[in-house]
Structure formats: C-alpha cells, structure tokens
Amino acid sequence: MKKGIMSLILELALGACVIMLMGYWFDGVYVKDFGVAFLVALVLALLNTFIKPILTIIALPITILSLGIFQLIINGFILTLATDILAPDFQITSFGLTIIASICISIIYSLLGIGKIND
C-alpha cells in the first residue's frame, strides 16, 4: 500500500530527529537547527531514491569483490552530497566521520522503520 502524505511527513520528522541526534553524539557533525535537520532528511530521501541506485549499479563489481563493504563508502558519499548541498548549516568535518555517521543513521533508520516501501 502506498504511504500517505502524513506518513511521509512523520518519517521525515523522525529522520530529522536522527540527524539532530548525530549532531549531539559527534562533535564533528554540525546541524544548525531542527529545520535544517528536516531539510537534510528530505535531501537524503531524495538522494537515496534517485542517486544511490545508480551508484550501486556502477559500483556493483567492487561491492561484490569487497563482500558488500563498499556499500558503506557509497552511503558516506550520499551523506557527503547532502552536506555539500546544505553546506553552511549542515557540516561534517571528515569523510571518516561521515562513514561512521552514515552507519549510525542507517542502523537507527532500520530500527525505526524509516524508508520501508511496504507497511
């Protein structure tokens, strides 16, 4: 069944809470306020919908050779793109921290059920 608009807004709000949590957990992650975190959640949703599948297909051989570990690099790159889009209000200091933050975001998104296609 397709999600309603309220369900999407709720998922974006939960995603914004996760982004704010990353700002509190890690010193190198700067999020200006909740509005920016909401925009980050929206940009991540759009990038994960349109850009990530293309990158995953292009990087499939190296992902297979690395037994899936390269997918972490792709997740970090997607988060870096979001950082570049919202640069002054959302910043992550290093790519290593970006990888760690993307792992944490992925785990919390999975626990909360954010981004599931079927409910």
Secondary structure, 3 states (H helix, E strand, C coil): CCCCHHHHHHHHHHHHHHHHHHHHHCCCEEECCHHHHHHHHHHHHHHHHHCHHHHHHHCHHHHHHCCCCHHHHHHHHHHHHHHHHCCCCEEECCHHHHHHHHHHHHHHHHHHCCCCCCC
